[in-house]
Amino acid sequence: MRALRLAWLTVVRQPARSCLGILGVAAVGALLFDMLLLSRGLILSFRDLLDRAGFDVRVVASDTLPFNGPRLEDATALARLIASLPEVEAVQQVRVADAETASGDFRRRIEFVGADPQARPMWTIVAGQDIAGRGEAALVINRHLAQTLRLSPGSSMSLTGRCGEAQGAPPLAFTVAGIAEFPFDTATADTVAGALSAAGRLCGRTTEDTADLLVVRSRPDAGADAAAAAIRRARRDVHVVTSDDLVQQFNRTQFSYFRQISVVLATVTLFFGVLLIAVLLTVSVNQHLGEIATLRAIGLTRRRVVSGIVWESAMLVGAGGILALPLGTALSVWLDRILRSMPGVPADLHFFVFEPRALVIHALLLAMAAIAAAAYPVRIVAALPIAATLRREAVS
C-alpha cells in the first residue's frame, strides 16, 4: 500500500505529464482495441449472416462457390432423398435467374431468387406478407428496389428474363406481396424472390428440373456435421459443405488479408505504446533520482521503490486503457461505415464486431505493455548508487 501511495503521489504531482501519458495510451489502446475487433469481426459477422438464413448445410454440384458452378440435375428427386434422411429437418431448392424490369425508359437489372414458397424462407419480411400460398405470380422485393421504384405491397411489376433462351421473351407480370431483407444483399442490390417455377419461366426452363443449390437445415439433435455426412453417404456425386466449412474457407482466403493487417497494426501500436510509457517513466525517474536516493537512505527498501515505479506504470496504462474503450468503440463505428461502403460488400456484413474475448485480450496486452514499459526505469532505480547520487545532488 505504501508503494501504491508513492506511485499515486508521483502521478498527481506532475498532472501535465500524467495526462499526456494517459491520452497517449488512450489513443494507442483505442487503435489496438479496433484491431482486435477487426481480426475476427468479419468471421463473426459472416457466420451470423449464414445463421440468419436458417440453414446450416449447402449442397452444390461441384466444389466451387454457390452460383459459380454447374447446376444440380434432378433437383426435385435429390431434395426428396435428402429430406428423407433422419438427420435432416428441411430442404430448400434455390434457383437464381437474371432478369430486368420491363417498364420505364431505364431497365434495372434484377436478381431473381426462386425457392419453394411452402418452405422456410431465407429472407426476413419487414412489410407486407410472404409469398407462401399466393401463387407463382407473387414476389417479395428488397428495400432498395422498393424505394427506387416506389413499390409497396400490392404493387404490380413486370420482369423479363435475361438468361439464355429467355432473351426477347414477353415479360411476366408479378404482384409485390411484401418487402424483405436478404442476408447477403449489398446496399445497392436489386433482389426479388418468388416461386421456384417462376424462376424457371423467366429463363424459359419450365420443364427443366435443376437447381443452383440445395440448402438444408439439420435436426437440432443431429447437427450440421452429421447431416452433411449422411448426405455424402447417400449421394457421393454432389458436394456438401456446412456453415462451418464456409466460414473456415473464407477465413483462409477472402478474410485472411484483414486478419494479417490487424495483427501487423496491433503489433506496431503496442510497440509505440510501450515506448511512450517507458519514455515518460524514464524521464520521471531521472528527474527525481535525488529524492529516490534520499528515500533509500532513510530506510525505504529497493523493493518498495521498484513497486512504486511498476504501480505508476499500471496507473497510467490502466487509466488510458479504460478511456480507450469508448474511444475505440466510436472509432470502430466510423471505420466500419467506411469499409462497408465498398462495392460488393453485403449491407449487413460488419468488419468490426465486439466479443468479450477481444476485451480480455485487450486488457492482457495492456498489462503486458505496462510491465514492459516499466522494465528500464525499474533497472535504473534498482541499480541506483545511493551515496554517489546524494553526493552528486549536493554538489549540483
N, C-alpha and C positions, 0 to 999 in steps of 0.2 A: 504494500500500500504506500510506503514511503517513496518507492521508485515511481509509482504511478503519479503521486503528488508532485514529485520533482519534474516529471515529464509535462504535467499539466501547467506548472508554473513557467516552464521554458516556452511552451506554446503560446500562452496568453501574454507573456512579456514582450513578444515580438508579433503583434497581430498582423502587420502587413505581410511579413514573410510567411506566417502561417496561412493566411488567406490565399496568398499566391500559390502555396503548395496544395491547398485543398482544391482550388479552382483547377489547377493543372491536373491533379489526379481525377477530378470530376470529368474533365474533357477526355482524358485518356481512358477512364473507366467507361464512359458512355460509348466511345467507339469500340472498345473491347466487348461490351455487352451486345452491341449491334452485330459484331462479327460472330458471336456465339449464336445469336438468333438466326443469322444468315446460314451458318454451317449446316443446320438441319431444317431450316424453315421450309424450303421447297419440298423436301421429302414429306414432312408432316402435312403440309397443305395438299400435296398431290395425293397422299393417302386419304385425306379427308374427302377430296373430290371423288375418289373411287368408292369410298364407303357410302357417300351420299347417293350414288347411282343405285344402291340397293342390291348389287350383285357382286360376288367375290370370285367368280371363275369366268374366264372367257375362252371360247372355242373358236379357232380360226383354221383356215385350210393349210396355212404354212407358218413358218416361224417368223414371218415379217410382222410389222405392227398392224393392228386392225385397220382395214380400209385401204391398205397399201399392197395387198397381195391378191391372189385368186379368191374367187367366191367358193363357198361351201355348196356342193351339189347335193341334191335330195335333202334339202334342209328340213323339210317337214318330218320325214322319216327319222332323220338324225335327232331332231328335237324330241320326238316321241320316245326314242330309245333312251336318251339321256334322262328324260323326265321319269322313266320307269325305274331308274336306279334308286335304291333305298337311301343313298347318301344325298340325293338331290331333292330340293323342295320345289323349285320352279325353274322353268327355262323360257327364254325370250328370244325370238328371232329378230335380227336387226338388219335392215337393208337401207342403204343410203343412196339417194339419187340426186343428181344435179338438175336444177330447174331455174326458171326465171319467171318474173311476173309478166302477165300477158297484156296488161293495160298500161296506158300512160306513154309519154314520149321516151322516158328513160326506163329501161327494163333492169330490174335489180336481180342479181344472181342470188339464188336461194339454195340452201342445203336442206333437202327433204329427208327426214328420218322416218322410215317405215317400221312399225312394230305392231305386235298383236294388241289390239285395243282392250282385250279382256285380261291381259297380264298386268302385273305391277309395272307402272310406267317408270322410265328412267329420268323423268323430269319432275319438277315441282310446280303445281298450279298456284299462281298468285292472283288470278282474276278469272271469273267465269267457271267453266266446267271442263272436265277431261273428255277425251274422245270416246270413252267406253260407252257402248250402247247407242251411239249417234250415227252409225253408218260410216262407210268409207269416204264420204264427202266432208267429214268433219276434220278440222285441223286445230292444233294449238300452235301458237307462234311465240317467239321470244319478245322481250320488251323493246329491244332496239328496233325490230321490224314494225311492231305496233306503233311506236312513236314516230317512226319515219313515214309510214304510210297512213298514219292516223286511223288505225284499225282498232276495234274493240270487239268483245264477244257479241256475236250475231252478225258481224260484217261479212261481206262476200268478197272473195278474191279468186282470180283465175291464174293458173300456173301452166307453163309449157315445159315439157321435159327437154333436157339438154344432154341426153346420154344415148349416143349412137343412133339407133333406128328411130328414136323418138323425135329427131330433129325435123322440124317442119310439121309435126302432127298438130291437130287442133288443140286448143287449150282446154284444160279441165277446170270445172267450176268447183270451188270449195266454200265451206262456211266456217268462220272462225268460232270455235267453241269456247276457247279460253286463251289466256296468256300464261306462259310458263317460263320457268328458269331452267336452263340446260347447264349441267355442271361444267362442261368444258368449252362453253361459248366464250369467244373473245368479246371485247367491249363493242366492236363494230360488226359482229357476226349477224347474219340474217338467217335464222334457223326456224323451220317449221317441223312438226311431227304429225303423222297421220297413220292410217291403217297400212299394214304390210301390202295389201292388194293395191292400194292407191299408189305406192311407190312403184309397183310393177306396171301399172297402167301408164304412169308418167314416162317410163322408159320403154314402153312397148313390149314388156315381157309378161303378159298376162298369164301365159301358160308355163313360164319358166319357174322351177322350184329351186331357187338359190337364195342364199343369204350371205351378207358380208361377214357376219359373225353371229354366234350364239352367246348370250350372257346367261349365266347360271347362278342361282342362289342355293348354296348348300344348306343342309339342315343344321340347326344350331348344335345338336348333339354329335354331329359328324365332323363338321369343319371343312374349310376350303381344301386342305391338302387331301383329305380322304375322298372328297367328291372328285377332285382332279384325277386322283389315282384310279378311281372307279371308271371314269370316262376314258382314260387311256387304255384300260384293260378291255373296255367294250369296243372302242374304235381306235386302232393303232395308226390309222391313216390321217388323223387330224392332230392339230397342235393345240395343247391345252395349257393355259397359264392362269395362275391365281393372281390376286391383287398384290400379294407379297412378291411374287415373281416380277411383276411390272415395276413395283417400287424399287426392287434391287437392280433391275435392268436400267432404269432411268437414273438411279444413283450412280451407277458405273459410267454412264455415258453423258446424257444431257445435263445432269446436275453436278457432275464432278468439277466443272470449272468454278462454280460458285463456292464449292467446298474448299478448293485449293486457295482461292482468293481470300476467303475468310481466315484460313489458317495463317497465311502469309501476313495479312494485315494485323491479325491478333498478335502474332509474334513480334512484329515491329512495334506495335502500340505498347505492348507490355514492356519491351526493352526501354522505350523512351520514358515510360512511367517510372521504372526503376531508376533510370538515370536522373530524372528530375528530383525525386525524393532523396536520392543519395547525395546530389549536389547541395540541396538545401540543408540536409543534416550535417554534411561535412563543413559547410560554411558556419553553421551554428556552433558546432563543436570547436572549430578553430577560433571563433570569436570569444569563447568562454573557457579557454584552456586554463587560464589563471584561476577562475572560480572552481573548475573541476579539481585542479591540483590542491586548492585550499580545502575543499570538502574531503578529499582523500587524506590530507594531512591531519585533519581534526577527527578522523576515525571512520569516515564513510567508506564502506568496502568497495572493492573493484566490481564485485557482482552487482551491487545496488546501482552504481553509476552506469554500468553497461545495461542493466534492466531499464533504467530511465531513458537511454537512447532508443532501445527497442520499443518502449511504450510510446515515445514521441513519434516514431515512425508509424506505429499502429494507429495512433490518433489521427495523424494527417491522412493516411490511406483510408482509414475507416470512414472519416467524415466525407472525404472525396468520393469514396465508393457508394455511400448512401445517396449523395447528391447526384451521382452518375446514373442511377436507375431511372428517375423521371426524365432526366435529360436524354438518356439513351432511348427511352420509350418514344419520346416526342420525335427524336431524330429518325428512329426506325420507321415511324408512320410516314414521315416526309420522304425518306428514301424508297420505301415500299411503293408509294404512289408514283414516283418517277419510274421505277423499274416496271411496274405493271402497265405503264402507258406504252411500252414497247410493242410493236406489231406482232401479232400471233400469240400473245400471252393470254391465256384464259382469264376472264374478268374476275373469277373467284379464286385464282391462284395467288398466294402471297409468298413473298420472298423472306419476310421476317415474321416468325411465329414464336410466340412465347411458350416456354415449357419450364417447369420447375427445375429440370436438370440444368438448364442454362444459368439459372440463378445460383445454384450450388457451385457450378464450375467457376462462375464469375467471382464468387466470394473466395474460393480456394486460390485462384490465380492472384487476386489482390493480396491475400495473406502471404503468399509466396513472395510477391513483389515487396511487401513491407519488410519481410525478413532479409531479402537480398539487398534492399536499399540501405538497411542499417548495418550491413556487414563491414564496410570500410570505416565508417565513423566509429563503430564498436572497436575495431582494431586499433584506431588511433587512441581511444580512451584506455583500452586495456594495456597498451604498451607505453603509456604516458609516464615519463620520469618525473616524480613529484618534486624532488629537490631542485633539479635543473630548471624545471618550469617556473617554480616560485622565484628562484634567483633571477631568471630572465624577466619575469614580470616586475620584480622590484627594481631592477636596473632600468628597464624601459619606462 
